[in-house]
C-alpha cells in the first residue's frame, strides 16, 4: 500500500507565500502531515533539503503500522538531531500555529511591498 508523508516546516516561508499553497495536504488514512525540526529548529525553505532528512528516510518508510495510523489521525512533529534517533511527538498546538501562520501569510505581501506598518509576528 502506498503512503504519503508530507513533511513541512513553519520556518519555510516560500511554500505558502501569498497563500497560493497550503502547508498541509488533505487528510486521509494514507497520508500524514508532519512538521519537521532539524537540530531543534524549524528549517527554512533551503534547509528542508538537509542531509538528516535523507539519512532518516529509510527509518520513516519502516515505521510500524500503528504509528502510521497515529500519524494520520493526529498532527505530529518529527525531530531530527545529529547522533540521535528520529523522534515523533504529537503536535498539540498545530491548529493554533496554522491559524497564526495564515494570519502571517496574509500580512506578508503588504509587508514586502510597502514595509512594516505594524509589527510582523509569526506566532501570537
TORTIRO-253516 format. One record per atom (N, C-alpha, C): x, y, z; chain; residue number from 1; residue in one letter; atom name. Coordinates in steps of 0.001 Angstrom, whole numbers. Each point is the difference from the previous one (the first is absolute). Layout:
BEGIN
[[X Y Z] 'A' NUM 'A' 'CA'];
...
//
This chain:
BEGIN
[[837 -1178 0] 'A' 1 'X' 'N'];
[[-837 1178 0] 'A' 1 'X' 'CA'];
[[882 1241 0] 'A' 1 'X' 'C'];
[[-315 928 -843] 'A' 2 'X' 'N'];
[[759 1253 -54] 'A' 2 'X' 'CA'];
[[-468 961 1080] 'A' 2 'X' 'C'];
[[949 799 471] 'A' 3 'X' 'N'];
[[-285 932 1089] 'A' 3 'X' 'CA'];
[[755 1289 -269] 'A' 3 'X' 'C'];
[[-604 1151 328] 'A' 4 'X' 'N'];
[[636 1301 -237] 'A' 4 'X' 'CA'];
[[327 652 1337] 'A' 4 'X' 'C'];
[[1271 366 156] 'A' 5 'X' 'N'];
[[436 808 1131] 'A' 5 'X' 'CA'];
[[256 1399 -548] 'A' 5 'X' 'C'];
[[-763 974 450] 'A' 6 'X' 'N'];
[[221 1386 -395] 'A' 6 'X' 'CA'];
[[788 681 1116] 'A' 6 'X' 'C'];
[[1295 177 -228] 'A' 7 'X' 'N'];
[[850 676 983] 'A' 7 'X' 'CA'];
[[18 1485 -316] 'A' 7 'X' 'C'];
[[-155 823 1027] 'A' 8 'X' 'N'];
[[25 1444 -192] 'A' 8 'X' 'CA'];
[[607 657 1227] 'A' 8 'X' 'C'];
[[257 1287 -128] 'A' 9 'X' 'N'];
[[543 764 1113] 'A' 9 'X' 'CA'];
[[-712 1345 57] 'A' 9 'X' 'C'];
[[-350 422 1200] 'A' 10 'X' 'N'];
[[-565 1333 158] 'A' 10 'X' 'CA'];
[[1055 1067 -270] 'A' 10 'X' 'C'];
[[1269 -375 -30] 'A' 11 'X' 'N'];
[[1068 934 -335] 'A' 11 'X' 'CA'];
[[158 214 -1499] 'A' 11 'X' 'C'];
[[-688 -795 -807] 'A' 12 'X' 'N'];
[[60 110 -1464] 'A' 12 'X' 'CA'];
[[-1023 1023 -456] 'A' 12 'X' 'C'];
[[467 1190 -343] 'A' 13 'X' 'N'];
[[-918 1057 -432] 'A' 13 'X' 'CA'];
[[-205 14 -1511] 'A' 13 'X' 'C'];
[[653 -873 -728] 'A' 14 'X' 'N'];
[[-179 -59 -1449] 'A' 14 'X' 'CA'];
[[-1242 -813 -343] 'A' 14 'X' 'C'];
[[-188 -1118 671] 'A' 15 'X' 'N'];
[[-1102 -907 -323] 'A' 15 'X' 'CA'];
[[-1362 693 3] 'A' 15 'X' 'C'];
[[-396 710 1052] 'A' 16 'X' 'N'];
[[-1352 564 13] 'A' 16 'X' 'CA'];
[[-85 1467 -439] 'A' 16 'X' 'C'];
[[1068 555 -569] 'A' 17 'X' 'N'];
[[33 1438 -252] 'A' 17 'X' 'CA'];
[[-1203 458 -832] 'A' 17 'X' 'C'];
[[-541 1114 382] 'A' 18 'X' 'N'];
[[-1170 601 -644] 'A' 18 'X' 'CA'];
[[-1215 -931 40] 'A' 18 'X' 'C'];
[[2 -951 928] 'A' 19 'X' 'N'];
[[-1098 -954 162] 'A' 19 'X' 'CA'];
[[-336 -770 -1269] 'A' 19 'X' 'C'];
[[966 -196 -880] 'A' 20 'X' 'N'];
[[-227 -793 -1204] 'A' 20 'X' 'CA'];
[[41 -1496 321] 'A' 20 'X' 'C'];
[[771 -375 1006] 'A' 21 'X' 'N'];
[[131 -1405 379] 'A' 21 'X' 'CA'];
[[-219 -125 1498] 'A' 21 'X' 'C'];
[[-471 -1126 419] 'A' 22 'X' 'N'];
[[-189 -263 1426] 'A' 22 'X' 'CA'];
[[1144 -879 498] 'A' 22 'X' 'C'];
[[174 -12 1297] 'A' 23 'X' 'N'];
[[1081 -796 576] 'A' 23 'X' 'CA'];
[[-352 -1475 77] 'A' 23 'X' 'C'];
[[-1275 -308 -1] 'A' 24 'X' 'N'];
[[-371 -1406 139] 'A' 24 'X' 'CA'];
[[-866 -458 -1166] 'A' 24 'X' 'C'];
[[-57 -1292 -155] 'A' 25 'X' 'N'];
[[-818 -602 -1044] 'A' 25 'X' 'CA'];
[[-1282 -515 647] 'A' 25 'X' 'C'];
[[-1048 -256 -767] 'A' 26 'X' 'N'];
[[-1239 -494 619] 'A' 26 'X' 'CA'];
[[240 -1285 803] 'A' 26 'X' 'C'];
[[-669 -90 1121] 'A' 27 'X' 'N'];
[[156 -1168 872] 'A' 27 'X' 'CA'];
[[-625 -1236 -638] 'A' 27 'X' 'C'];
[[642 -1117 215] 'A' 28 'X' 'N'];
[[-550 -1286 -420] 'A' 28 'X' 'CA'];
[[661 -1083 843] 'A' 28 'X' 'C'];
[[-471 -1221 -153] 'A' 29 'X' 'N'];
[[595 -1081 776] 'A' 29 'X' 'CA'];
[[1308 -501 -617] 'A' 29 'X' 'C'];
[[423 606 -1113] 'A' 30 'X' 'N'];
[[1259 -390 -639] 'A' 30 'X' 'CA'];
[[965 1170 -154] 'A' 30 'X' 'C'];
[[-225 1059 769] 'A' 31 'X' 'N'];
[[926 1131 -50] 'A' 31 'X' 'CA'];
[[133 621 1388] 'A' 31 'X' 'C'];
[[1148 613 235] 'A' 32 'X' 'N'];
[[257 667 1277] 'A' 32 'X' 'CA'];
[[736 1302 -256] 'A' 32 'X' 'C'];
[[-467 1065 642] 'A' 33 'X' 'N'];
[[665 1297 -46] 'A' 33 'X' 'CA'];
[[887 111 1230] 'A' 33 'X' 'C'];
[[1301 24 -208] 'A' 34 'X' 'N'];
[[941 -52 1110] 'A' 34 'X' 'CA'];
[[937 1204 -61] 'A' 34 'X' 'C'];
[[-32 796 1062] 'A' 35 'X' 'N'];
[[938 1120 111] 'A' 35 'X' 'CA'];
[[1376 -573 351] 'A' 35 'X' 'C'];
[[1045 703 -412] 'A' 36 'X' 'N'];
[[1361 -478 251] 'A' 36 'X' 'CA'];
[[786 1050 772] 'A' 36 'X' 'C'];
[[795 -479 952] 'A' 37 'X' 'N'];
[[1041 845 584] 'A' 37 'X' 'CA'];
[[1333 -677 -279] 'A' 37 'X' 'C'];
[[1006 799 -260] 'A' 38 'X' 'N'];
[[1353 -499 -242] 'A' 38 'X' 'CA'];
[[926 723 962] 'A' 38 'X' 'C'];
[[694 -778 786] 'A' 39 'X' 'N'];
[[890 562 1019] 'A' 39 'X' 'CA'];
[[-776 963 914] 'A' 39 'X' 'C'];
[[-1255 -357 327] 'A' 40 'X' 'N'];
[[-871 746 915] 'A' 40 'X' 'CA'];
[[-477 1334 -558] 'A' 40 'X' 'C'];
[[30 157 -1331] 'A' 41 'X' 'N'];
[[-495 1221 -653] 'A' 41 'X' 'CA'];
[[-931 -365 -1139] 'A' 41 'X' 'C'];
[[-903 910 -307] 'A' 42 'X' 'N'];
[[-881 -202 -1151] 'A' 42 'X' 'CA'];
[[754 497 -1224] 'A' 42 'X' 'C'];
[[310 -886 -936] 'A' 43 'X' 'N'];
[[848 377 -1123] 'A' 43 'X' 'CA'];
[[-676 957 -981] 'A' 43 'X' 'C'];
[[827 831 -615] 'A' 44 'X' 'N'];
[[-464 864 -1076] 'A' 44 'X' 'CA'];
[[-167 -844 -1259] 'A' 44 'X' 'C'];
[[-449 617 -1062] 'A' 45 'X' 'N'];
[[-233 -717 -1251] 'A' 45 'X' 'CA'];
[[1269 -713 -475] 'A' 45 'X' 'C'];
[[1121 695 53] 'A' 46 'X' 'N'];
[[1264 -578 -466] 'A' 46 'X' 'CA'];
[[459 -1154 879] 'A' 46 'X' 'C'];
[[-285 74 1286] 'A' 47 'X' 'N'];
[[464 -1019 935] 'A' 47 'X' 'CA'];
[[-876 -1257 2] 'A' 47 'X' 'C'];
[[-1151 40 -696] 'A' 48 'X' 'N'];
[[-839 -1197 -67] 'A' 48 'X' 'CA'];
[[653 -1107 -826] 'A' 48 'X' 'C'];
[[1090 312 -666] 'A' 49 'X' 'N'];
[[746 -1012 -756] 'A' 49 'X' 'CA'];
[[1236 -434 789] 'A' 49 'X' 'C'];
[[-128 15 1294] 'A' 50 'X' 'N'];
[[1090 -318 919] 'A' 50 'X' 'CA'];
[[358 -1490 -83] 'A' 50 'X' 'C'];
[[1279 -341 137] 'A' 51 'X' 'N'];
[[412 -1412 -51] 'A' 51 'X' 'CA'];
[[-659 -888 1053] 'A' 51 'X' 'C'];
[[-401 559 1136] 'A' 52 'X' 'N'];
[[-652 -818 1027] 'A' 52 'X' 'CA'];
[[-1314 -592 -509] 'A' 52 'X' 'C'];
[[-700 721 -863] 'A' 53 'X' 'N'];
[[-1251 -533 -541] 'A' 53 'X' 'CA'];
[[303 -1210 -876] 'A' 53 'X' 'C'];
[[972 124 -879] 'A' 54 'X' 'N'];
[[369 -1131 -861] 'A' 54 'X' 'CA'];
[[492 -1180 842] 'A' 54 'X' 'C'];
[[731 289 1051] 'A' 55 'X' 'N'];
[[516 -1049 873] 'A' 55 'X' 'CA'];
[[-1126 -811 636] 'A' 55 'X' 'C'];
[[-1097 669 347] 'A' 56 'X' 'N'];
[[-1080 -671 721] 'A' 56 'X' 'CA'];
[[-1142 -488 -892] 'A' 56 'X' 'C'];
[[45 250 -1293] 'A' 57 'X' 'N'];
[[-1075 -485 -874] 'A' 57 'X' 'CA'];
[[-210 -1507 141] 'A' 57 'X' 'C'];
[[1050 -830 38] 'A' 58 'X' 'N'];
[[-250 -1440 199] 'A' 58 'X' 'CA'];
[[-719 -304 1311] 'A' 58 'X' 'C'];
[[303 758 1061] 'A' 59 'X' 'N'];
[[-680 -208 1282] 'A' 59 'X' 'CA'];
[[-1473 376 -95] 'A' 59 'X' 'C'];
[[-296 1071 -726] 'A' 60 'X' 'N'];
[[-1386 441 -164] 'A' 60 'X' 'CA'];
[[-792 -1056 -760] 'A' 60 'X' 'C'];
[[590 -535 -1038] 'A' 61 'X' 'N'];
[[-690 -1002 -820] 'A' 61 'X' 'CA'];
[[-319 -1248 819] 'A' 61 'X' 'C'];
[[872 -327 955] 'A' 62 'X' 'N'];
[[-163 -1234 773] 'A' 62 'X' 'CA'];
[[-852 142 1263] 'A' 62 'X' 'C'];
[[-597 1175 237] 'A' 63 'X' 'N'];
[[-764 137 1243] 'A' 63 'X' 'CA'];
[[-1149 -1004 35] 'A' 63 'X' 'C'];
[[-336 -400 1187] 'A' 64 'X' 'N'];
[[-1014 -1055 144] 'A' 64 'X' 'CA'];
[[-1398 531 -320] 'A' 64 'X' 'C'];
[[-909 -881 -367] 'A' 65 'X' 'N'];
[[-1354 407 -397] 'A' 65 'X' 'CA'];
[[-764 759 1091] 'A' 65 'X' 'C'];
[[235 -319 1268] 'A' 66 'X' 'N'];
[[-691 703 1076] 'A' 66 'X' 'CA'];
[[406 1472 43] 'A' 66 'X' 'C'];
[[1302 262 -134] 'A' 67 'X' 'N'];
[[470 1384 -24] 'A' 67 'X' 'CA'];
[[-507 704 -1253] 'A' 67 'X' 'C'];
[[18 -669 -1114] 'A' 68 'X' 'N'];
[[-497 589 -1244] 'A' 68 'X' 'CA'];
[[-1462 435 156] 'A' 68 'X' 'C'];
[[-808 -851 614] 'A' 69 'X' 'N'];
[[-1410 347 241] 'A' 69 'X' 'CA'];
[[-100 1209 920] 'A' 69 'X' 'C'];
[[801 23 1057] 'A' 70 'X' 'N'];
[[-7 1129 927] 'A' 70 'X' 'CA'];
[[392 1295 -710] 'A' 70 'X' 'C'];
[[978 -67 -891] 'A' 71 'X' 'N'];
[[448 1183 -729] 'A' 71 'X' 'CA'];
[[-1083 567 -916] 'A' 71 'X' 'C'];
[[-879 -852 -498] 'A' 72 'X' 'N'];
[[-1084 481 -864] 'A' 72 'X' 'CA'];
[[-1145 585 824] 'A' 72 'X' 'C'];
[[-131 -436 1237] 'A' 73 'X' 'N'];
[[-1124 439 821] 'A' 73 'X' 'CA'];
[[264 1277 767] 'A' 73 'X' 'C'];
[[1246 244 383] 'A' 74 'X' 'N'];
[[342 1173 805] 'A' 74 'X' 'CA'];
[[1246 663 -561] 'A' 74 'X' 'C'];
[[79 1340 95] 'A' 75 'X' 'N'];
[[1204 684 -493] 'A' 75 'X' 'CA'];
[[1228 -364 830] 'A' 75 'X' 'C'];
[[1116 -183 -694] 'A' 76 'X' 'N'];
[[1256 -353 662] 'A' 76 'X' 'CA'];
[[1145 841 -547] 'A' 76 'X' 'C'];
[[1051 55 783] 'A' 77 'X' 'N'];
[[1254 628 -409] 'A' 77 'X' 'CA'];
[[1086 -1061 61] 'A' 77 'X' 'C'];
[[855 7 -1001] 'A' 78 'X' 'N'];
[[1151 -901 -52] 'A' 78 'X' 'CA'];
[[1234 812 358] 'A' 78 'X' 'C'];
[[705 -439 1030] 'A' 79 'X' 'N'];
[[1207 702 447] 'A' 79 'X' 'CA'];
[[1230 -777 -465] 'A' 79 'X' 'C'];
[[887 696 -699] 'A' 80 'X' 'N'];
[[1241 -595 -494] 'A' 80 'X' 'CA'];
[[1182 746 601] 'A' 80 'X' 'C'];
[[897 -763 632] 'A' 81 'X' 'N'];
[[1193 572 631] 'A' 81 'X' 'CA'];
[[1152 -949 -294] 'A' 81 'X' 'C'];
[[1156 552 -367] 'A' 82 'X' 'N'];
[[1172 -835 -252] 'A' 82 'X' 'CA'];
[[316 -866 1208] 'A' 82 'X' 'C'];
[[312 -1276 -258] 'A' 83 'X' 'N'];
[[408 -915 1052] 'A' 83 'X' 'CA'];
[[-1138 -534 848] 'A' 83 'X' 'C'];
[[-1244 312 -357] 'A' 84 'X' 'N'];
[[-1147 -490 754] 'A' 84 'X' 'CA'];
[[-1003 -644 -958] 'A' 84 'X' 'C'];
[[-762 -953 494] 'A' 85 'X' 'N'];
[[-1039 -577 -870] 'A' 85 'X' 'CA'];
[[-1096 1028 -251] 'A' 85 'X' 'C'];
[[-673 -119 -1140] 'A' 86 'X' 'N'];
[[-1110 910 -264] 'A' 86 'X' 'CA'];
[[-1067 -218 1058] 'A' 86 'X' 'C'];
[[-745 1075 275] 'A' 87 'X' 'N'];
[[-1007 -63 1057] 'A' 87 'X' 'CA'];
[[-1265 712 -472] 'A' 87 'X' 'C'];
[[-1140 -705 96] 'A' 88 'X' 'N'];
[[-1294 597 -307] 'A' 88 'X' 'CA'];
[[-630 492 1286] 'A' 88 'X' 'C'];
[[-695 1131 -99] 'A' 89 'X' 'N'];
[[-682 547 1160] 'A' 89 'X' 'CA'];
[[-1339 576 -459] 'A' 89 'X' 'C'];
[[-1052 -272 746] 'A' 90 'X' 'N'];
[[-1301 559 -359] 'A' 90 'X' 'CA'];
[[54 1523 99] 'A' 90 'X' 'C'];
[[-553 670 -998] 'A' 91 'X' 'N'];
[[20 1466 -79] 'A' 91 'X' 'CA'];
[[-1334 524 512] 'A' 91 'X' 'C'];
[[-67 244 1306] 'A' 92 'X' 'N'];
[[-1251 420 631] 'A' 92 'X' 'CA'];
[[-423 1408 -413] 'A' 92 'X' 'C'];
[[930 823 -467] 'A' 93 'X' 'N'];
[[-296 1389 -351] 'A' 93 'X' 'CA'];
[[-123 222 -1498] 'A' 93 'X' 'C'];
[[-115 -1051 -786] 'A' 94 'X' 'N'];
[[4 153 -1463] 'A' 94 'X' 'CA'];
[[-1099 939 -494] 'A' 94 'X' 'C'];
[[-1217 -161 494] 'A' 95 'X' 'N'];
[[-1107 822 -485] 'A' 95 'X' 'CA'];
[[278 1488 228] 'A' 95 'X' 'C'];
[[443 359 1204] 'A' 96 'X' 'N'];
[[306 1398 306] 'A' 96 'X' 'CA'];
[[1158 503 -858] 'A' 96 'X' 'C'];
[[982 -852 -219] 'A' 97 'X' 'N'];
[[1163 399 -803] 'A' 97 'X' 'CA'];
[[-390 211 -1457] 'A' 97 'X' 'C'];
[[-872 -849 -522] 'A' 98 'X' 'N'];
[[-459 167 -1379] 'A' 98 'X' 'CA'];
[[-781 1301 -131] 'A' 98 'X' 'C'];
[[-874 315 963] 'A' 99 'X' 'N'];
[[-757 1255 -60] 'A' 99 'X' 'CA'];
[[924 1216 66] 'A' 99 'X' 'C'];
[[995 -51 893] 'A' 100 'X' 'N'];
[[967 1101 84] 'A' 100 'X' 'CA'];
[[804 112 -1291] 'A' 100 'X' 'C'];
[[330 -1125 -590] 'A' 101 'X' 'N'];
[[750 -9 -1253] 'A' 101 'X' 'CA'];
[[-821 616 -1134] 'A' 101 'X' 'C'];
[[-1289 -304 -44] 'A' 102 'X' 'N'];
[[-867 577 -1034] 'A' 102 'X' 'CA'];
[[-61 1516 147] 'A' 102 'X' 'C'];
[[-135 493 1225] 'A' 103 'X' 'N'];
[[-10 1451 227] 'A' 103 'X' 'CA'];
[[1317 628 -436] 'A' 103 'X' 'C'];
[[1093 -658 325] 'A' 104 'X' 'N'];
[[1313 486 -417] 'A' 104 'X' 'CA'];
[[95 82 -1521] 'A' 104 'X' 'C'];
[[-431 -1043 -674] 'A' 105 'X' 'N'];
[[69 -38 -1463] 'A' 105 'X' 'CA'];
[[-910 1052 -637] 'A' 105 'X' 'C'];
[[-1104 309 644] 'A' 106 'X' 'N'];
[[-897 1025 -528] 'A' 106 'X' 'CA'];
[[644 1380 62] 'A' 106 'X' 'C'];
[[795 258 1020] 'A' 107 'X' 'N'];
[[650 1312 151] 'A' 107 'X' 'CA'];
[[1322 96 -731] 'A' 107 'X' 'C'];
[[582 -1136 -351] 'A' 108 'X' 'N'];
[[1330 1 -612] 'A' 108 'X' 'CA'];
[[82 795 -1308] 'A' 108 'X' 'C'];
[[-939 -122 -944] 'A' 109 'X' 'N'];
[[134 763 -1254] 'A' 109 'X' 'CA'];
[[84 1511 213] 'A' 109 'X' 'C'];
[[-846 553 875] 'A' 110 'X' 'N'];
[[66 1444 219] 'A' 110 'X' 'CA'];
[[1297 388 700] 'A' 110 'X' 'C'];
[[479 -855 877] 'A' 111 'X' 'N'];
[[1266 251 679] 'A' 111 'X' 'CA'];
[[1144 43 -1014] 'A' 111 'X' 'C'];
[[-7 -960 -931] 'A' 112 'X' 'N'];
[[1060 -54 -999] 'A' 112 'X' 'CA'];
[[-79 1171 -982] 'A' 112 'X' 'C'];
[[-1208 429 -341] 'A' 113 'X' 'N'];
[[-173 1068 -987] 'A' 113 'X' 'CA'];
[[148 1398 584] 'A' 113 'X' 'C'];
[[-551 233 1178] 'A' 114 'X' 'N'];
[[-32 1351 540] 'A' 114 'X' 'CA'];
[[770 188 1290] 'A' 114 'X' 'C'];
[[563 -1041 524] 'A' 115 'X' 'N'];
[[743 99 1250] 'A' 115 'X' 'CA'];
[[-916 -166 1190] 'A' 115 'X' 'C'];
[[586 -121 1166] 'A' 116 'X' 'N'];
[[-821 -282 1181] 'A' 116 'X' 'CA'];
[[-848 1200 403] 'A' 116 'X' 'C'];
[[-1299 -228 153] 'A' 117 'X' 'N'];
[[-891 1015 547] 'A' 117 'X' 'CA'];
[[-391 -380 1419] 'A' 117 'X' 'C'];
[[261 -1222 348] 'A' 118 'X' 'N'];
[[-227 -499 1350] 'A' 118 'X' 'CA'];
[[974 -1147 219] 'A' 118 'X' 'C'];
[[256 -378 1239] 'A' 119 'X' 'N'];
[[918 -1121 222] 'A' 119 'X' 'CA'];
[[-486 -1260 -699] 'A' 119 'X' 'C'];
[[925 -735 -555] 'A' 120 'X' 'N'];
[[-320 -1225 -722] 'A' 120 'X' 'CA'];
[[405 -1186 860] 'A' 120 'X' 'C'];
[[-967 -683 580] 'A' 121 'X' 'N'];
[[269 -1118 873] 'A' 121 'X' 'CA'];
[[-430 -1283 -659] 'A' 121 'X' 'C'];
[[789 -1030 179] 'A' 122 'X' 'N'];
[[-346 -1300 -560] 'A' 122 'X' 'CA'];
[[-939 -745 920] 'A' 122 'X' 'C'];
[[284 -3 1291] 'A' 123 'X' 'N'];
[[-837 -688 974] 'A' 123 'X' 'CA'];
[[-514 993 1005] 'A' 123 'X' 'C'];
[[-1239 -246 485] 'A' 124 'X' 'N'];
[[-570 935 1004] 'A' 124 'X' 'CA'];
[[761 -40 1308] 'A' 124 'X' 'C'];
//
